[in-house]
């Protein structure tokens, strides 16, 4: 009955009802969709049966005075883990990477994302083959692994046209013939989330890395399924002891066998998103919640105005015997009904929005563990989103309904009947008589200040990032990876392979120059430790890290880098000739601050040809700095370049400088590479400008998203201020008529209305500014080159909001000057 009466009453105010319902719907829909994105990225379980009991397993270094560092496993240490652990049903290993798939061996090579896995991998994930079978333990014997492969359903459909006879067929991976034994179910792409085929991990020495089974490097990921009755805390306690024992038997750092190393476990949800991702998601959720609150405040404002306009009607009702409680319930029903209608529409919008929204690439991708664990963050409208939506609708309905309903308890019946529809000054917005609607205006201004400041900081940060020089010329520069098997092209023959590759590409029409490196600017590069001849040799853990680059003689010219001192590499810098290196300007300043580094000798950690004092390299030149890591990760600008002819790995990123659009030469380059090696494929083919742009993806997204929030907040605040001032002027028509009749000039009336109308917005701006000083600290890690308390942003935002508020006040103030004194007095 309550809602039925409310519905009947609202049919007389259709415009108001539609406005309120749509405002609530947009706020509720946006907040549910955002919750769905956060839920998918952080809380929803990954798409594996009983995924709550799956954990990622890591070695953990515990250096004194520093935060623990998690690492993956070597094959030997993983084997000990699998044999000695007692808290998991099973553990499994996997190593994501790309393999070159060929079915004919005549130029149809294609790089395919793959996982090299233990036989227990599919059992741990509780996923079997749709067709055929998965690996068995006997097929992963290190001495004689079976040459078998399992395909993803998508690869089976796209590359093999859903051929039902694919089981038993021979394919070539990195030139090695393997037999297809199974096809996985649709949607299964492994823990990396992108695998299209799987091979036994013990085949790795034949396929990619010859020392996979014997190296001491930690690059194998491990996953386990907790036994029934074992919780995560118990598992971590036992793993810590086991990890210490494993490190004593097989030290991660043989030079430091007493290092404090343990092991630990993390749920998939803990491991799949790092702190940066979590912080960004919570900030977005908080921003949308503030925006929704701002929309609710606007709705409250509208309903308060409706209640004030009906004060005479309410007074008559009460004079005729209606109780205060009954009037309260009537007003509560009206507001709640509008909130529920808008909320239900909002849930409908969320269902539609969840189906079309997806996080942009490179925005919330995981940074930990080389992306070995997928984000599994595709939003969808599920039970969690529905329950959140129902709770949000109920909360919103109460929030917008209660404040106007409470006004029922403050009605003065005699005054309401006596004044009727005539304007009175009680509703004016002044500091002398603060009203509920005036306070709401202050809240709107404060919330808008908070969102617009955040938007301003993020936009300023992104602009500074874009304006920062990265040290290279990205115009007409194509990049791509070639990743031949190290088993087929080991480091000993890699220089000849790279030289042949560069020669084939250089012959393509339109190519001006070509070079190689181990990574691209702004996208990451290999690092090593530095040792300087003539100085004390530090422990490997204390040696300074630097970025390492094995490049071609034309590298600096190809990327547009400046030679500042000395010489660049030449064709004479070959294997067998004196080892040489060129360093960056920052490296020169950091390691030789008061001397000329030319002629100094250095060597590096690792397994290159520059790894001992006897194989040290002479510094022959200094070049300008290049930024090799995303700017928000405090990139290491100390770079050391050596000629690939003296040492390189075969897996290289290729840089091709072109005379015109770099995309135009892709077919020619692809053809030249296929002619050189039919089983060699290009991967991640894109202009360097796109690589650089991708490094800004999260900051660009944050700036655009919060910029949109800021615009919405400005519009909501402006509309709220305008509505309140318009109502205040309308209810004071008689007062302004008297003022004008007594000789008040229009300008004076405008100033009077503006002065009173700006009191509460300005108060809100002050309070919002103070709140922003505290809350914007949460943006610290998302900002580049900007303080969270940037005065320019705060002052600019305050000025912008003050102008918007003044604009919202100006129209009602102008209307006050259009009052006809005689008409105003006659209406009394």
C-alpha positions in Angstrom: 0.0 0.0 0.0 2.9 2.4 0.9 4.5 1.9 -2.5 1.2 2.0 -4.3 0.3 5.4 -2.8 3.9 6.6 -3.7 3.5 5.5 -7.3 0.1 7.3 -7.6 1.7 10.5 -6.2 4.7 10.3 -8.5 2.5 10.1 -11.6 1.9 13.8 -11.1 5.6 14.5 -11.2 6.8 12.4 -14.2 9.7 14.6 -15.2 11.1 14.5 -11.7 10.6 10.8 -11.4 12.3 10.1 -14.7 15.2 12.4 -13.8 15.7 10.7 -10.4 15.4 7.2 -11.8 17.9 7.8 -14.6 20.4 9.4 -12.2 20.2 6.5 -9.8 20.4 4.0 -12.6 23.5 5.5 -14.0 25.2 5.6 -10.6 24.1 2.1 -9.6 25.0 0.6 -13.1 28.5 2.2 -13.1 29.3 1.0 -9.6 28.1 -2.6 -10.2 30.2 -2.8 -13.4 33.2 -1.4 -11.6 32.7 -3.9 -8.8 32.5 -6.6 -11.4 35.9 -5.5 -12.9 37.5 -5.5 -9.4 35.9 -8.8 -8.5 37.1 -10.5 -11.7 40.6 -9.1 -11.2 41.1 -9.8 -7.4 38.4 -12.0 -5.8 36.7 -14.2 -8.3 38.3 -17.7 -8.4 40.3 -18.5 -11.6 38.5 -20.9 -14.0 39.8 -24.2 -12.6 37.8 -26.7 -10.5 38.1 -26.0 -6.7 40.6 -23.2 -7.5 40.6 -22.0 -3.9 43.0 -24.9 -3.0 45.5 -24.1 -5.8 48.6 -22.2 -4.7 51.6 -20.8 -6.4 54.9 -22.0 -4.8 58.0 -19.8 -4.6 61.4 -19.8 -3.1 61.8 -16.7 -0.9 65.0 -14.8 -0.2 65.0 -13.0 3.1 67.8 -10.5 3.0 68.4 -8.7 6.3 66.8 -5.3 6.5 65.0 -5.7 3.2 61.6 -7.0 2.0 61.5 -10.7 1.1 61.9 -11.5 -2.6 60.0 -14.4 -4.2 61.7 -16.4 -6.9 60.8 -19.4 -9.1 62.6 -22.8 -9.1 65.4 -24.5 -11.0 64.6 -28.0 -12.2 66.8 -29.6 -9.5 65.1 -27.6 -6.7 61.7 -28.2 -8.1 62.4 -32.0 -8.2 63.3 -31.9 -4.5 60.2 -29.9 -3.8 58.0 -32.4 -5.6 59.6 -35.4 -3.8 59.8 -34.0 -0.3 56.6 -31.9 0.2 53.8 -33.4 2.3 51.1 -30.7 2.2 49.9 -30.9 -1.3 48.0 -33.6 -3.2 50.4 -33.0 -6.1 52.7 -30.3 -7.3 53.4 -29.4 -10.9 55.8 -27.3 -12.8 55.3 -25.1 -15.9 57.3 -22.7 -17.9 55.5 -20.4 -20.4 57.2 -19.5 -23.6 56.8 -19.5 -27.4 57.6 -22.4 -29.8 57.7 -22.3 -33.5 55.0 -24.6 -35.0 55.4 -25.9 -38.5 53.3 -28.6 -40.1 54.9 -28.7 -43.6 58.4 -27.3 -43.0 58.1 -25.1 -46.0 57.5 -21.5 -44.7 54.4 -22.0 -42.6 56.2 -21.4 -39.4 54.2 -19.6 -36.7 55.2 -18.7 -33.1 52.7 -20.3 -30.8 52.4 -19.5 -27.0 53.1 -22.7 -25.2 53.7 -24.2 -21.7 56.4 -26.8 -20.9 54.8 -28.7 -18.1 55.2 -31.7 -15.8 52.9 -34.7 -16.3 51.1 -33.7 -13.0 50.1 -30.3 -14.4 46.7 -31.3 -15.7 45.9 -33.4 -12.7 46.7 -30.5 -10.3 44.4 -28.3 -12.4 41.8 -31.1 -12.6 41.4 -30.8 -16.3 41.6 -33.6 -18.8 41.8 -33.8 -22.5 38.7 -33.4 -24.7 40.1 -35.7 -27.3 42.9 -38.1 -26.9 44.9 -37.9 -23.6 47.4 -35.8 -21.7 51.0 -36.8 -20.7 51.9 -39.7 -18.4 54.7 -39.8 -15.8 56.6 -42.2 -18.1 56.7 -39.6 -20.9 58.6 -37.1 -18.8 61.6 -39.2 -17.9 64.6 -36.8 -18.1 66.7 -39.4 -19.9 64.2 -40.2 -22.6 61.2 -37.8 -22.7 58.5 -38.8 -25.2 58.2 -36.5 -28.2 54.5 -35.7 -27.7 52.3 -32.6 -27.6 48.8 -31.6 -26.6 46.9 -28.9 -28.5 44.5 -26.3 -27.2 41.0 -26.4 -28.6 41.4 -23.0 -30.3 44.7 -24.1 -32.0 43.0 -27.3 -33.1 40.1 -25.3 -34.7 42.2 -22.6 -36.3 45.4 -24.4 -37.5 44.0 -27.9 -38.0 40.4 -27.0 -39.0 39.0 -29.2 -36.2 40.4 -32.3 -38.0 39.1 -35.3 -36.1 42.2 -37.3 -37.2 44.7 -34.9 -35.6 45.5 -37.4 -32.8 48.7 -39.2 -33.9 49.6 -36.5 -36.4 53.3 -35.3 -36.5 54.0 -31.6 -36.1 57.3 -29.8 -35.8 58.1 -27.6 -32.8 61.3 -25.6 -33.1 62.3 -28.1 -35.8 61.7 -31.1 -33.6 59.1 -33.7 -34.8 56.4 -34.4 -32.1 53.2 -36.5 -32.1 49.9 -34.9 -31.1 48.3 -37.0 -28.4 45.4 -34.8 -27.2 43.2 -31.7 -27.6 42.2 -29.8 -24.5 38.6 -28.5 -23.8 37.5 -25.0 -25.0 38.6 -22.1 -22.9 41.4 -23.9 -21.3 44.7 -22.0 -21.8 46.7 -23.0 -18.8 47.8 -20.9 -15.9 49.5 -18.5 -18.2 46.1 -17.9 -19.8 47.5 -17.8 -23.3 49.0 -21.3 -24.0 47.9 -23.0 -27.2 49.9 -26.2 -26.8 51.7 -28.1 -24.1 54.8 -30.3 -24.2 56.6 -32.3 -21.4 59.0 -30.0 -19.6 61.8 -32.6 -19.9 61.7 -32.0 -23.7 63.0 -28.4 -23.1 66.6 -29.3 -23.7 65.7 -30.4 -27.2 63.3 -27.6 -27.9 64.7 -24.4 -26.4 67.3 -24.4 -23.7 69.9 -27.2 -23.6 70.8 -26.6 -19.9 67.2 -26.6 -18.7 67.7 -29.7 -16.5 71.1 -28.7 -15.1 71.2 -24.9 -14.8 71.0 -23.2 -11.4 68.8 -20.4 -12.7 65.3 -20.1 -11.2 62.8 -19.8 -14.1 60.3 -22.7 -13.6 57.0 -21.9 -12.0 55.4 -24.3 -9.5 51.8 -24.9 -8.5 50.3 -27.2 -5.9 46.9 -28.3 -4.8 46.5 -28.4 -1.0 45.6 -31.6 0.6 42.2 -31.9 2.4 42.5 -30.6 6.0 45.6 -28.5 5.2 45.2 -24.8 5.3 47.4 -22.2 3.8 49.0 -21.2 7.1 50.1 -24.7 7.8 51.4 -25.2 4.3 53.5 -22.0 4.5 55.0 -23.1 7.8 56.1 -26.4 6.4 57.2 -25.0 3.1 59.4 -22.5 4.9 61.4 -25.3 6.6 61.4 -27.4 3.4 62.6 -24.4 1.3 65.5 -23.8 3.7 66.5 -27.5 3.5 66.3 -27.5 -0.3 68.5 -24.4 -0.5 71.1 -26.0 1.8 71.2 -29.0 -0.5 71.2 -26.9 -3.7 72.0 -23.2 -3.0 70.4 -20.6 -5.3 73.6 -18.7 -4.8 76.5 -21.1 -4.5 78.8 -18.2 -3.5 76.5 -17.6 -0.5 75.3 -21.0 0.7 74.3 -19.6 4.1 71.8 -17.1 2.6 68.5 -17.0 4.4 66.2 -18.8 1.8 62.9 -20.4 2.5 59.8 -21.2 0.5 56.3 -19.9 0.6 52.8 -20.4 -1.0 50.3 -17.9 -2.4 46.8 -18.5 -3.6 46.2 -17.8 -7.2 44.2 -14.7 -6.3 47.1 -13.4 -4.2 49.7 -14.1 -6.9 47.9 -13.0 -10.1 47.7 -9.2 -9.2 50.6 -7.2 -7.8 50.3 -4.3 -5.4 50.3 -1.7 -8.2 47.3 -3.5 -9.9 45.4 -3.8 -6.6 46.0 -0.2 -5.7 44.8 1.0 -9.2 41.7 -1.1 -9.0 40.7 0.1 -5.5 41.2 3.7 -6.6 38.9 3.2 -9.5 36.3 1.5 -7.4 36.6 4.3 -4.8 36.2 7.0 -7.5 33.1 5.4 -8.9 31.7 5.1 -5.4 32.3 8.8 -4.8 30.6 9.6 -8.2 27.6 7.4 -7.2 27.4 9.2 -3.9 27.5 12.5 -5.7 24.6 11.4 -7.9 22.7 10.3 -4.7 23.3 13.7 -3.2 21.9 15.3 -6.3 18.8 13.1 -6.1 18.4 14.0 -2.4 18.6 17.7 -3.4 15.8 17.2 -6.0 13.6 15.3 -3.5 14.1 18.0 -0.8 13.0 20.6 -3.4 9.9 18.6 -4.1 9.1 18.2 -0.4 9.6 22.0 0.1 7.4 22.9 -2.8 4.7 20.7 -1.3 5.0 22.1 2.2 1.6 23.8 2.0 0.0 20.5 0.8 1.7 18.6 3.7 0.5 21.2 6.2 -3.1 20.8 5.0 -2.9 17.0 5.2 -1.7 17.3 8.8 -4.4 19.9 9.7 -7.0 17.4 8.4 -5.7 14.7 10.8 -2.8 13.0 9.0 -0.1 12.1 11.5 3.6 13.0 11.3 4.4 9.3 11.1 2.0 8.7 8.2 3.5 11.7 6.3 7.0 10.4 7.0 6.1 6.9 5.6 4.5 8.5 2.5 7.6 10.6 1.7 9.8 7.6 2.5 7.8 5.5 0.1 8.2 8.0 -2.7 11.9 8.3 -2.3 12.4 4.5 -1.9 10.3 3.7 -4.9 12.3 6.0 -7.1 15.5 4.6 -5.7 14.3 1.0 -6.3 13.1 1.8 -9.9 16.4 3.5 -10.7 18.4 0.7 -9.0 16.6 -2.1 -11.0 17.3 -0.1 -14.2 20.9 0.2 -13.0 21.2 -3.6 -12.6 20.0 -4.0 -16.1 22.6 -1.5 -17.3 25.2 -3.4 -15.4 24.2 -6.7 -17.1 24.6 -5.1 -20.5 27.8 -3.2 -19.5 29.5 -6.3 -18.1 29.0 -8.1 -21.4 30.8 -5.5 -23.4 33.5 -4.1 -21.1 36.9 -5.6 -20.9 40.1 -4.2 -19.3 42.3 -2.6 -22.0 45.5 -4.5 -22.8 48.6 -3.6 -20.8 46.5 -1.7 -18.2 46.2 -4.2 -15.4 48.4 -7.0 -16.8 50.4 -8.8 -14.0 54.0 -7.6 -13.6 55.1 -10.3 -11.3 56.9 -13.5 -12.3 57.2 -12.5 -16.0 53.5 -12.9 -16.6 53.6 -16.6 -15.8 50.1 -16.3 -14.2 47.3 -14.9 -16.2 45.1 -12.1 -14.7 41.9 -14.0 -15.4 40.2 -10.7 -15.2 37.5 -10.8 -17.9 34.4 -9.3 -16.2 31.0 -11.0 -16.3 27.8 -10.5 -14.5 27.4 -13.3 -12.0 26.0 -14.1 -8.6 28.5 -11.9 -6.8 27.6 -8.9 -9.0 23.8 -9.6 -8.5 24.1 -9.8 -4.7 26.3 -6.6 -4.7 23.7 -4.9 -6.9 20.8 -5.9 -4.7 22.6 -4.6 -1.6 23.5 -1.4 -3.4 20.0 -0.8 -4.6 18.6 -1.2 -1.1 21.3 1.1 0.4 20.7 3.7 -2.4 17.0 3.7 -1.9 17.3 4.3 1.8 20.0 7.0 1.2 17.9 9.0 -1.2 14.6 8.5 0.7 15.4 9.1 4.3 16.6 12.8 4.3 13.5 14.2 2.5 11.2 12.0 4.7 12.8 13.3 7.9 11.5 16.8 7.0 8.1 15.6 7.9 9.0 15.9 11.6 9.9 19.6 11.1 6.7 20.9 9.5 5.0 23.9 11.2 1.4 23.4 10.3 0.1 26.9 11.0 3.1 28.5 9.2 2.7 26.2 6.2 -1.0 26.9 5.8 -0.5 30.7 6.3 2.3 31.1 3.7 0.8 28.9 1.1 2.7 29.0 -2.2 4.1 32.4 -1.5 7.9 32.6 -1.4 9.5 33.1 2.0 13.1 33.8 2.9 13.3 30.6 5.0 14.7 28.7 2.0 17.5 31.2 1.2 21.0 29.9 1.3 22.9 32.0 3.8 25.5 31.4 6.5 23.1 32.9 8.9 20.5 30.2 8.4 22.2 27.0 7.0 19.6 24.8 5.3 19.6 21.1 4.5 19.9 21.9 0.8 22.7 24.3 1.4 24.6 21.7 3.3 24.0 19.2 0.4 25.5 21.8 -2.0 28.6 21.9 0.2 28.9 18.1 0.1 28.5 18.1 -3.7 31.2 20.7 -4.1 33.5 18.8 -1.7 33.1 15.5 -3.6 33.5 17.2 -6.9 36.7 18.8 -5.6 38.1 15.4 -4.6 37.4 13.8 -8.0 38.6 16.7 -10.1 41.8 17.0 -8.1 42.5 13.3 -8.6 41.8 13.7 -12.3 44.0 16.7 -12.6 46.9 15.0 -10.9 46.6 11.9 -13.1 46.3 13.9 -16.3 49.3 16.1 -15.4 51.3 12.9 -14.6 50.4 11.4 -17.9 51.3 14.5 -19.8 54.7 14.7 -18.1 55.3 11.1 -18.9 54.5 11.7 -22.6 56.8 14.7 -22.6 59.8 12.9 -21.1 62.5 12.1 -23.6 63.2 8.3 -23.8 66.4 8.9 -25.8 65.5 7.3 -29.1 63.7 8.4 -32.3 60.6 6.2 -32.7 59.7 7.3 -36.2 59.8 4.7 -39.0 61.2 2.0 -36.7 59.8 -1.5 -36.8 60.4 -4.0 -34.0 59.8 -7.7 -33.7 61.3 -10.8 -31.9 62.9 -13.8 -33.4 63.2 -16.7 -30.9 65.0 -19.7 -32.4 65.6 -22.7 -30.2 68.8 -22.3 -28.1 69.2 -26.0 -28.6 69.4 -25.4 -32.3 71.3 -22.1 -32.2 73.4 -22.1 -29.0 75.4 -19.0 -28.0 78.5 -20.3 -29.7 76.8 -20.0 -33.1 74.4 -17.2 -32.3 76.6 -14.4 -33.6 76.8 -16.0 -37.1 73.0 -16.6 -37.0 72.3 -13.0 -36.1 74.7 -11.7 -38.7 72.9 -13.8 -41.4 69.5 -12.6 -40.1 70.6 -8.9 -40.3 72.0 -9.4 -43.8 68.8 -10.9 -45.0 66.7 -8.1 -43.6 69.0 -5.4 -44.8 68.5 -6.6 -48.4 64.7 -5.9 -48.2 63.8 -2.8 -50.3 62.9 0.2 -48.0 65.2 -0.9 -45.2 67.8 1.8 -44.2 69.5 0.1 -41.3 68.9 -2.8 -38.9 70.1 -3.8 -35.4 69.3 -6.2 -32.6 69.0 -6.0 -28.8 67.6 -8.0 -25.9 64.6 -5.7 -25.4 63.0 -2.5 -26.5 63.0 1.0 -25.0 60.3 1.4 -22.3 59.6 -2.4 -22.5 62.4 -3.8 -20.3 65.9 -5.1 -21.0 68.3 -7.7 -19.6 70.4 -6.8 -16.6 73.6 -7.9 -15.2 76.1 -7.0 -12.4 79.0 -4.7 -13.1 82.7 -5.2 -12.1 85.3 -2.5 -12.7 89.0 -3.4 -13.2 91.3 -1.9 -10.6 88.6 -1.7 -7.9 87.7 -4.2 -5.2 85.5 -7.0 -6.4 82.2 -6.9 -4.5 80.1 -9.9 -3.6 77.7 -10.7 -6.5 74.8 -9.7 -4.3 76.4 -6.3 -3.7 77.6 -5.6 -7.3 75.6 -2.8 -9.0 73.0 -3.9 -11.6 73.2 -2.4 -15.1 71.3 -3.0 -18.3 73.1 -5.1 -20.9 72.8 -4.9 -24.6 74.3 -7.1 -27.4 73.9 -4.8 -30.5 74.9 -4.3 -34.1 77.4 -1.7 -35.3 74.5 0.5 -36.7 72.5 0.3 -33.4 73.0 3.8 -32.2 72.3 5.3 -35.6 69.2 3.1 -36.1 67.7 4.2 -32.9 68.7 7.8 -33.2 71.0 7.8 -30.2 73.8 10.4 -29.9 77.5 9.5 -29.7 78.8 11.9 -27.0 82.4 10.8 -26.7 84.8 8.2 -28.3 83.6 5.9 -31.1 80.8 3.5 -31.8 81.3 -0.1 -32.9 82.7 -1.0 -36.3 83.0 -4.0 -38.5 86.4 -4.7 -37.0 84.9 -5.4 -33.6 84.6 -9.2 -34.1 85.1 -12.3 -32.1 88.8 -12.7 -31.5 89.4 -8.9 -31.6 89.8 -6.9 -28.4 86.6 -6.9 -26.4 85.0 -3.4 -26.3 81.9 -1.7 -24.8 80.1 1.6 -25.2 78.4 3.0 -22.1 75.5 5.4 -21.5 76.0 8.9 -20.2 74.4 8.0 -16.8 76.7 5.1 -16.4 79.7 7.4 -17.0 78.4 9.9 -14.4 77.6 7.2 -11.9 80.7 5.0 -12.0 83.3 7.5 -13.1 82.0 10.8 -11.7 85.3 12.7 -11.8 87.3 11.0 -14.5 87.2 10.0 -18.1 85.9 6.4 -18.4 87.3 5.9 -21.9 90.0 3.2 -21.7 88.7 1.8 -18.4 87.9 -2.0 -18.4 84.8 -3.7 -17.1 83.3 -7.2 -16.9 79.8 -8.5 -16.0 78.1 -11.2 -14.1 76.4 -14.1 -15.9 77.5 -16.5 -18.5 78.5 -14.2 -21.4 82.0 -13.8 -22.9 82.5 -10.8 -20.6 82.2 -12.6 -17.3 85.7 -12.5 -15.8 88.6 -10.1 -15.4 90.5 -12.0 -18.2 87.6 -11.3 -20.6 86.9 -7.7 -19.6 86.0 -5.1 -22.2 87.5 -1.7 -22.8 85.2 1.3 -22.8 85.5 3.0 -26.2 82.6 5.4 -26.3 79.8 7.2 -24.4 76.2 7.5 -25.9 73.1 9.3 -24.8 70.8 7.7 -22.2 67.9 5.5 -23.3 65.0 4.6 -21.0 64.6 0.8 -21.1 61.9 0.3 -18.4 58.5 2.0 -17.9 59.0 5.4 -16.4 57.0 4.6 -13.3 59.4 1.8 -12.4 62.4 4.0 -11.8 64.4 2.8 -14.8 68.1 2.0 -14.5 69.8 4.4 -17.0 73.2 2.8 -16.6 73.6 0.9 -19.8 76.5 -1.1 -21.3 76.5 -2.1 -24.9 78.7 -4.7 -26.5 78.9 -5.9 -30.2 76.8 -9.0 -30.9 79.7 -10.3 -32.9 81.7 -10.8 -29.7 78.7 -12.5 -27.8 75.0 -12.7 -28.2 72.0 -15.0 -27.7 70.0 -16.1 -30.7 66.7 -14.8 -29.3 66.8 -11.2 -30.2 64.5 -8.2 -30.7 65.2 -6.8 -34.2 65.0 -3.0 -35.0 64.5 -2.1 -38.6 64.8 1.6 -39.7 62.7 2.3 -42.8 62.4 5.1 -45.3 58.6 5.1 -45.1 55.8 3.5 -43.0 57.5 0.6 -41.2 54.3 -1.5 -41.5 54.8 -1.5 -45.3 57.9 -3.6 -45.2 56.6 -6.4 -43.0 55.7 -8.7 -45.9 59.2 -8.3 -47.4 60.9 -8.9 -44.1 58.7 -12.0 -43.4 59.6 -13.4 -46.8 63.3 -12.7 -46.3 63.3 -14.5 -43.0 61.4 -17.5 -44.3 63.9 -17.8 -47.2 66.8 -17.8 -44.7 65.1 -20.3 -42.3 61.7 -21.8 -43.1 61.1 -22.6 -39.4 61.9 -19.1 -38.0 58.9 -16.9 -37.3 58.5 -13.2 -36.4 56.7 -12.4 -33.1 55.2 -9.2 -31.6 55.6 -7.3 -34.9 54.9 -3.6 -34.3 56.3 -0.1 -34.7 58.5 1.0 -31.8 56.1 4.0 -31.3 53.4 1.4 -30.4 55.7 -0.3 -28.0 56.4 3.0 -26.2 52.8 3.9 -26.2 51.9 0.5 -24.6 54.2 1.4 -21.6 52.0 4.3 -20.9 48.8 2.3 -21.1 47.8 2.2 -17.5 48.6 6.0 -17.0 46.7 6.9 -20.1 43.7 4.8 -19.0 43.8 6.3 -15.5 44.0 9.8 -16.9 41.1 9.3 -19.3 39.0 7.4 -16.8 39.4 9.9 -13.9 39.1 12.7 -16.4 35.6 11.4 -17.3 34.8 11.1 -13.6 35.9 14.7 -13.1 33.7 15.9 -15.9 30.7 14.0 -14.5 31.4 15.4 -11.1 31.5 18.9 -12.5 28.2 18.4 -14.2 26.5 16.9 -11.2 27.8 19.7 -8.9 26.8 22.4 -11.3 23.3 20.9 -11.7 22.9 20.6 -7.9 23.9 24.2 -7.3 21.7 25.4 -10.1 18.7 23.5 -8.8 19.1 24.9 -5.3 19.6 28.5 -6.4 16.8 28.3 -8.9 14.4 27.1 -6.1 15.7 29.7 -3.6 15.1 32.5 -6.1 11.7 31.2 -7.0 10.6 31.1 -3.3 11.9 34.6 -2.8 10.0 36.3 -5.7 8.1 38.6 -3.3 11.3 39.7 -1.5 13.1 40.5 -4.7 10.0 42.3 -6.0 10.0 44.5 -2.9 13.8 45.2 -3.2 13.3 46.2 -6.9 10.2 48.4 -5.9 12.3 50.2 -3.3 15.0 51.1 -5.9 17.4 48.2 -5.8 19.4 48.1 -9.0 19.6 44.8 -11.0 23.4 44.6 -10.4 22.9 44.8 -6.7 20.3 42.0 -6.8 22.7 39.9 -8.8 25.5 40.5 -6.4 23.2 39.7 -3.5 22.1 36.4 -4.9 25.6 35.4 -6.1 27.1 36.3 -2.7 24.6 34.1 -0.8 24.6 31.4 -3.5 28.4 31.0 -3.4 28.7 30.6 0.4 28.1 26.8 0.5 29.9 25.9 -2.7 33.0 27.8 -1.5 32.7 26.1 1.9 32.5 22.7 0.1 35.6 23.5 -2.0 37.6 24.3 1.2 36.5 21.1 2.9 37.1 19.1 -0.3 40.6 20.6 -0.7 41.5 19.6 2.8 40.2 16.1 2.3 42.1 15.9 -1.0 45.4 16.7 0.7 45.0 13.5 2.7 43.3 11.2 0.2 45.5 12.0 -2.8 48.5 10.4 -1.0 47.0 7.2 -2.2 47.8 8.2 -5.8 51.5 8.5 -5.0 52.5 5.3 -6.8 50.3 6.2 -9.8 52.0 9.6 -10.4 55.1 10.4 -12.4 56.9 13.7 -11.9 54.0 15.1 -9.9 53.5 15.6 -6.2 50.1 14.4 -4.8 49.9 17.9 -3.3 50.8 19.8 -6.5 49.7 23.4 -5.7 49.0 24.1 -9.4 46.5 21.3 -9.6 44.8 22.2 -6.4 44.5 25.9 -7.2 43.5 25.2 -10.7 40.8 22.8 -9.6 39.5 25.2 -7.0 39.4 28.0 -9.6 37.6 25.8 -12.1 35.0 24.6 -9.6 34.5 28.2 -8.4 33.8 29.3 -12.0 31.4 26.4 -12.5 29.6 27.2 -9.3 29.4 30.9 -10.2 28.0 30.0 -13.6 25.4 27.8 -11.9 24.5 30.8 -9.7 24.5 33.4 -12.4 21.3 32.2 -14.2 19.1 32.2 -11.1 20.6 35.6 -10.1 19.8 37.0 -13.5 16.2 35.6 -13.2 15.9 37.5 -9.8 16.4 40.8 -11.7 13.6 39.9 -14.1 11.0 40.0 -11.4 8.2 42.5 -12.0 7.6 44.3 -8.6 3.9 44.9 -9.3 3.3 41.2 -10.2 5.3 40.0 -7.2 3.3 42.2 -4.8 0.0 41.3 -6.5 0.8 37.5 -6.0 0.8 38.1 -2.2 
